Amino acid sequence: MGVSEAAAISSLNQSVAVQKALTQLQDVKVQLATKRNLFGENAPQIISLKEQEAELTALLEQQIRQTLGNQSA
């Protein structure tokens, strides 16, 4: 791992926004895994969780881009 990669990882680990989005995404993934065992794939609860997962994934990617963009500035 190079110095720039280490700096990027450090920046991401220190970013409250990235960590918050990551935690929320992990929570939704856990809920989704648990509820998939109870409901069918087309159940409203599963569909809603999948939508949340997609939104949080996009948010996390955006936060990562912003954090890394600020690092190079």
C-alpha contacts under 8 A as a table, 3 or more apart, distances in Angstrom:
res1	aa1	res2	aa2	distance
1	M	5	E	6.07
1	M	6	A	6.60
2	G	5	E	5.23
2	G	6	A	6.23
3	V	6	A	5.08
3	V	7	A	6.11
4	S	7	A	5.02
4	S	8	A	6.13
5	E	8	A	5.03
5	E	9	I	6.20
6	A	9	I	5.15
6	A	10	S	6.10
7	A	10	S	5.03
7	A	11	S	6.11
8	A	11	S	5.08
8	A	12	L	6.20
8	A	68	L	6.42
8	A	71	Q	7.49
9	I	12	L	5.11
9	I	13	N	6.09
10	S	13	N	5.10
10	S	14	Q	6.18
11	S	14	Q	5.17
11	S	15	S	6.11
11	S	67	T	6.91
11	S	68	L	7.26
11	S	71	Q	7.25
12	L	15	S	5.16
12	L	18	V	6.43
12	L	19	Q	7.68
12	L	64	I	6.82
12	L	67	T	6.66
12	L	68	L	7.55
13	N	16	V	7.99
13	N	18	V	7.62
13	N	19	Q	6.89
14	Q	19	Q	7.78
15	S	18	V	5.30
15	S	19	Q	6.20
15	S	67	T	7.07
16	V	19	Q	5.13
16	V	20	K	5.95
17	A	20	K	5.17
17	A	21	A	6.18
17	A	63	Q	6.45
18	V	21	A	5.25
18	V	22	L	6.04
18	V	60	L	6.08
18	V	63	Q	5.53
18	V	64	I	6.27
18	V	67	T	7.94
19	Q	22	L	5.02
19	Q	23	T	6.07
20	K	23	T	5.16
20	K	24	Q	6.20
21	A	24	Q	5.16
21	A	25	L	6.09
21	A	56	L	6.42
21	A	59	L	6.77
21	A	60	L	5.36
21	A	63	Q	7.96
22	L	25	L	5.08
22	L	26	Q	6.13
22	L	56	L	7.94
22	L	60	L	6.40
23	T	26	Q	5.11
23	T	27	D	6.20
24	Q	27	D	5.08
24	Q	28	V	6.30
24	Q	56	L	7.24
25	L	28	V	5.17
25	L	29	K	6.18
25	L	53	E	6.17
25	L	56	L	5.66
25	L	57	T	6.81
26	Q	29	K	5.05
26	Q	30	V	6.24
27	D	30	V	5.17
27	D	31	Q	6.27
28	V	31	Q	5.02
28	V	32	L	5.98
28	V	49	L	6.51
28	V	52	Q	7.17
28	V	53	E	6.24
29	K	32	L	4.98
29	K	33	A	6.12
29	K	53	E	6.97
30	V	33	A	5.17
30	V	34	T	6.17
31	Q	34	T	5.12
31	Q	35	K	5.96
31	Q	49	L	7.68
32	L	35	K	5.24
32	L	36	R	5.89
32	L	46	I	6.51
32	L	49	L	6.14
32	L	50	K	7.46
33	A	36	R	5.36
33	A	37	N	7.01
34	T	37	N	5.73
34	T	38	L	7.22
35	K	38	L	5.00
35	K	39	F	5.95
35	K	45	Q	7.81
35	K	46	I	7.02
36	R	39	F	5.30
36	R	40	G	6.31
36	R	41	E	6.55
36	R	46	I	6.82
37	N	40	G	7.68
39	F	42	N	8.00
39	F	43	A	6.03
39	F	45	Q	7.90
39	F	46	I	7.39
40	G	43	A	5.36
40	G	46	I	7.62
41	E	46	I	6.17
41	E	47	I	7.51
42	N	46	I	6.55
42	N	47	I	6.37
43	A	46	I	5.33
43	A	47	I	6.29
44	P	47	I	5.06
44	P	48	S	6.04
45	Q	48	S	5.20
45	Q	49	L	6.20
46	I	49	L	5.06
46	I	50	K	6.09
47	I	50	K	5.10
47	I	51	E	6.28
48	S	51	E	5.12
48	S	52	Q	6.26
49	L	52	Q	4.96
49	L	53	E	6.03
50	K	53	E	4.93
50	K	54	A	6.23
51	E	54	A	5.15
51	E	55	E	6.21
52	Q	55	E	5.09
52	Q	56	L	6.01
53	E	56	L	5.20
53	E	57	T	6.01
54	A	57	T	5.10
54	A	58	A	6.26
55	E	58	A	5.20
55	E	59	L	6.16
56	L	59	L	4.85
56	L	60	L	5.95
57	T	60	L	5.10
57	T	61	E	6.20
58	A	61	E	5.14
58	A	62	Q	6.17
59	L	62	Q	5.02
59	L	63	Q	6.12
60	L	63	Q	5.07
60	L	64	I	6.12
61	E	64	I	5.10
61	E	65	R	6.22
62	Q	65	R	5.14
62	Q	66	Q	6.18
63	Q	66	Q	5.06
63	Q	67	T	6.01
64	I	67	T	5.10
64	I	68	L	6.05
65	R	68	L	5.26
65	R	69	G	5.80
66	Q	69	G	4.96
66	Q	70	N	6.04
67	T	70	N	5.19
67	T	71	Q	6.25
68	L	71	Q	4.94
68	L	72	S	6.52
69	G	72	S	5.47
69	G	73	A	6.48
70	N	73	A	5.15
